[in-house]
Amino acid sequence: MPNPAQPFKIGTRGSPLALWQAHEVRRCLGLAFALPDACFEIVVIKVMGDQILDKALKEIGGKGLFTREIEEALLEGTIDIAVHSMKDMPTVQPEGLILNCYLPREDVRDGFVSPHVGRLMDLPQGATVGSSSLRRRAQLAHRRPDLNLVEFRGNVQTRMKKLQDGVAQATFLAMAGLNRLGMAHMAQGAIEVTEMLPAVAQGAIGVERRIADPRAEAMLAAIHHGPTGQQLAAERGFLARLDGSCETPIAGLAVLEGADLWLRGEILRPDGSRVLSGEIRGAAADGPALGQSLADDLLGRAGPGFFG
């Protein structure tokens, strides 16, 4: 077991939300093993995605921008585990690492944030909306082609300042992050998933470890939330089959119904001109296969060049 002289090191990005997530993992581990905070050390690691804020993610490397440096530290043994927002995670981990511990999932919905109006549909014609998410931008372009969509990078606090400065009239933030930071009041309301299907794995925190680390394996097994794992297995199976990245607008959500699972998925052209959606039900234990099957259905209907 860890001790204050040799603390268990938890790697994370340095944003307020990332730090909250790392502290929550520490809290869960401390409760599970009756260990004080002094037995853990939270190690902040700078990642490229947090340092380059003036370019779209697709221009500088996609999802790996939020994980690469942290995973390198994990492989080198500088840290013992890594805490991630699961919607930022590629579907394949580097050789030697595994991601199979998830905390209970938060609210999966997107929050509409605007100092001017209360609902998306109340935005005036031609209003400027900021978002760094290709998925959100494609969904908005499909529903409101009149809107002016601009790139909006940065953490929650940075984006809120951009709104105050008039860079845009509205933006979208995950309700999960706002709830965790005690900032849910900043959203005018949550958008129901029937109106805007969320990103795959939105609202979930994942903990990555080295495969050959039995101590970390035993500790993380004690805090793993099985139902969230079943949901994400289906959603990430769907994403993997679609070869999802920050260059591809994809949405997906799995809901458990007893021993069964209901998976909804959506793919969009980046300009929102075409949207294909589908759903599938089956045994929760077959989540990855269900995700792959739904992806195959959408890809078959899309035809070649859909995302081009």
C-alpha positions in Angstrom: 0.0 0.0 0.0 1.1 3.6 -0.6 2.5 5.6 2.3 3.5 9.3 2.8 7.1 8.4 2.2 6.3 6.7 -1.1 3.0 8.2 -2.3 0.9 6.8 -5.1 1.3 9.3 -7.9 -1.8 10.4 -9.9 -1.1 12.1 -13.2 -3.4 14.7 -14.6 -3.7 17.8 -16.8 -3.6 21.1 -14.9 -7.0 22.7 -15.7 -9.4 23.2 -12.8 -11.7 20.4 -14.1 -8.8 18.0 -14.6 -7.6 18.7 -11.1 -11.1 18.1 -9.7 -11.2 14.8 -11.4 -7.7 13.8 -10.0 -8.8 14.8 -6.5 -11.9 12.7 -6.9 -9.9 9.6 -7.8 -7.7 10.3 -4.8 -10.8 10.6 -2.6 -12.3 7.3 -3.9 -9.0 5.4 -3.4 -8.6 6.9 0.0 -12.1 5.8 1.0 -11.6 2.3 -0.5 -8.4 1.6 1.4 -8.7 3.9 4.4 -5.7 5.9 3.4 -5.1 9.6 4.1 -4.5 12.2 1.4 -0.8 12.2 2.3 -0.5 8.7 0.7 -1.2 10.2 -2.7 0.6 12.8 -4.8 -1.2 14.6 -7.7 1.3 15.3 -10.5 0.3 18.0 -13.0 1.6 17.3 -16.5 1.5 19.9 -19.3 0.0 18.5 -22.5 0.2 20.1 -25.9 -3.6 20.5 -26.3 -3.6 22.9 -23.3 -0.7 25.0 -24.6 -1.9 25.6 -28.2 -5.2 27.4 -27.9 -5.3 29.4 -31.1 -5.7 26.5 -33.5 -8.4 23.8 -34.1 -7.7 20.4 -32.7 -7.8 18.8 -36.1 -5.0 21.1 -37.2 -2.6 20.1 -34.5 -3.1 16.4 -33.9 -6.5 15.5 -32.5 -7.4 13.6 -29.3 -3.8 12.5 -28.5 -3.0 16.1 -27.7 -4.6 15.8 -24.3 -3.0 12.4 -23.4 0.4 11.9 -25.0 2.6 13.5 -22.4 0.7 12.0 -19.5 0.9 8.5 -21.1 4.6 8.9 -21.6 5.0 9.7 -17.9 3.0 6.6 -17.1 5.1 4.4 -19.3 8.3 5.9 -17.8 7.1 5.2 -14.3 7.0 8.9 -13.3 3.4 8.4 -12.3 1.4 5.4 -11.2 -2.0 6.1 -12.8 -3.4 8.8 -15.1 -6.8 10.4 -14.8 -8.6 11.4 -18.0 -11.9 12.9 -19.3 -13.0 9.9 -21.4 -14.4 11.9 -24.2 -10.8 13.1 -24.9 -9.4 9.5 -25.1 -8.4 7.7 -28.3 -9.9 4.3 -28.5 -6.5 2.6 -28.6 -4.0 2.9 -25.8 -0.2 2.8 -26.2 1.4 -0.7 -25.8 1.9 -1.4 -22.2 -1.1 0.7 -20.9 -4.7 -0.2 -20.2 -7.8 1.8 -19.5 -10.4 -0.2 -17.6 -11.4 1.8 -14.5 -14.2 4.3 -14.6 -15.9 6.4 -11.9 -19.7 6.7 -11.9 -20.8 8.8 -14.9 -22.1 12.3 -14.5 -24.8 14.1 -16.5 -24.1 13.3 -20.2 -25.9 16.3 -21.7 -24.5 19.5 -23.2 -25.2 22.7 -21.5 -26.3 25.9 -23.4 -24.4 28.9 -22.1 -25.2 32.4 -23.1 -25.4 35.8 -21.3 -28.0 36.9 -23.9 -30.7 34.3 -24.4 -32.1 31.3 -22.6 -32.4 28.7 -25.4 -30.5 27.8 -28.5 -33.6 28.5 -30.7 -33.8 32.0 -29.2 -30.5 33.1 -30.7 -31.1 35.7 -33.4 -30.4 35.0 -37.0 -26.6 35.1 -37.7 -25.6 35.0 -34.1 -22.0 33.9 -33.4 -21.6 30.7 -31.4 -18.2 29.4 -30.2 -17.2 25.8 -29.9 -14.1 23.7 -30.3 -16.1 20.5 -30.8 -16.5 19.4 -34.4 -19.5 17.3 -33.3 -21.3 20.3 -31.7 -20.5 22.5 -34.6 -21.9 20.0 -37.1 -25.0 19.5 -35.0 -25.5 23.2 -34.8 -24.9 23.8 -38.5 -27.6 21.1 -39.2 -30.2 22.6 -36.8 -29.4 26.3 -37.3 -27.5 26.8 -40.6 -27.9 30.6 -40.1 -25.5 30.7 -37.2 -21.9 31.9 -37.4 -19.8 29.2 -35.9 -16.3 30.1 -34.6 -13.5 28.1 -32.9 -13.6 28.4 -29.1 -10.7 26.6 -27.3 -9.7 26.7 -23.6 -11.0 25.5 -20.3 -14.3 26.4 -18.8 -13.0 29.6 -17.2 -11.4 30.7 -20.5 -14.5 30.1 -22.5 -16.7 32.0 -20.0 -14.3 35.0 -20.3 -14.6 34.9 -24.1 -18.4 35.1 -23.8 -18.1 38.1 -21.4 -15.7 39.8 -23.9 -18.2 39.4 -26.7 -16.2 36.9 -28.8 -19.4 34.9 -29.2 -23.0 35.2 -28.0 -23.2 31.6 -26.9 -21.3 28.4 -26.4 -21.8 24.8 -25.2 -20.1 23.1 -22.2 -20.6 19.6 -20.9 -23.0 19.7 -17.9 -20.8 17.1 -16.2 -17.9 19.5 -16.0 -20.1 22.4 -14.9 -21.6 20.2 -12.2 -18.2 19.0 -10.9 -16.9 22.6 -10.7 -20.0 23.8 -9.0 -20.8 26.0 -12.0 -24.1 24.4 -13.2 -25.8 27.8 -12.7 -23.6 29.2 -15.6 -25.7 27.2 -18.1 -29.1 28.5 -19.1 -30.2 24.9 -19.3 -29.2 21.4 -20.3 -30.0 20.2 -23.9 -31.8 16.9 -23.9 -30.1 14.1 -25.7 -33.0 13.8 -28.1 -32.1 17.3 -29.4 -28.3 17.0 -29.3 -26.8 13.5 -28.8 -23.6 13.9 -26.7 -20.0 12.9 -27.5 -19.0 9.3 -26.9 -18.1 8.8 -23.3 -19.2 12.4 -22.3 -19.4 12.7 -18.5 -17.1 9.8 -17.7 -13.8 9.8 -15.9 -11.3 7.1 -16.8 -8.2 6.0 -15.0 -5.3 4.5 -17.0 -2.5 2.3 -15.6 0.4 0.2 -16.7 -0.6 -3.4 -17.6 2.3 -4.8 -15.6 1.5 -3.1 -12.3 -0.4 -5.4 -10.0 -0.7 -2.9 -7.2 -2.4 -0.3 -9.4 -4.6 -3.0 -10.9 -5.8 -4.1 -7.4 -6.4 -0.5 -6.3 -8.3 0.6 -9.3 -10.4 -2.5 -9.3 -11.8 -1.4 -6.0 -13.2 1.9 -7.4 -14.3 0.8 -10.8 -18.0 1.4 -11.6 -19.2 -1.5 -13.6 -22.3 0.1 -15.2 -20.3 3.0 -16.6 -17.8 0.5 -17.9 -20.6 -1.3 -19.8 -21.9 1.9 -21.3 -18.4 3.0 -22.4 -17.6 -0.4 -23.9 -20.5 -0.1 -26.3 -19.9 3.6 -27.1 -16.1 3.2 -27.6 -16.7 0.1 -29.7 -18.9 2.3 -31.9 -16.3 5.0 -32.1 -13.4 2.6 -32.8 -15.3 1.1 -35.8 -15.8 4.6 -37.2 -12.2 5.5 -36.6 -13.4 8.5 -34.6 -11.1 11.4 -34.1 -11.3 15.2 -33.6 -11.7 15.4 -37.3 -14.9 13.4 -37.4 -18.3 14.5 -36.1 -19.6 11.5 -34.1 -22.1 11.3 -31.3 -23.2 8.2 -29.3 -24.9 7.3 -26.0 -25.5 3.9 -24.4 -28.2 3.5 -21.7 -28.5 0.4 -19.5 -31.9 -1.2 -19.3 -31.4 -4.0 -16.7 -29.2 -6.6 -18.3 -29.8 -5.0 -21.7 -28.3 -2.0 -23.4 -29.7 0.6 -25.8 -27.2 2.4 -28.0 -27.9 5.4 -30.1 -25.4 6.8 -32.6 -25.0 9.6 -35.1 -22.6 10.6 -37.7 -22.6 14.0 -39.5 -20.9 15.8 -42.3 -18.7 18.5 -40.8 -20.8 21.2 -42.4 -24.0 19.7 -41.0 -25.5 19.1 -44.5 -26.2 15.5 -43.8 -26.9 13.5 -40.6 -27.3 9.7 -40.2 -28.5 8.2 -37.0 -29.4 4.8 -35.7 -29.9 2.7 -32.7 -29.5 -0.9 -31.5 -30.5 -3.0 -28.5 -29.0 -6.1 -27.1 -27.3 -7.7 -24.0 -25.1 -5.3 -22.1 -22.4 -7.9 -22.1 -22.2 -7.6 -25.9 -21.6 -3.9 -25.8 -18.5 -3.7 -28.0 -20.1 -5.9 -30.7 -23.3 -3.8 -30.5 -21.3 -0.7 -31.0 -19.4 -2.1 -34.0 -22.7 -3.4 -35.5 -24.3 0.1 -35.2 -21.2 1.7 -36.8 -21.3 -0.7 -39.7 -25.0 0.1 -40.3 -24.3 3.8 -40.4 -21.2 3.4 -42.6 -23.1 1.3 -45.0 -25.8 3.9 -45.3 -23.3 6.8 -45.6 -21.3 5.4 -48.5 -17.8 6.5 -49.4 -16.7 10.1 -48.7 -19.4 10.9 -46.2 -17.0 12.8 -43.9 -15.1 14.4 -46.7 
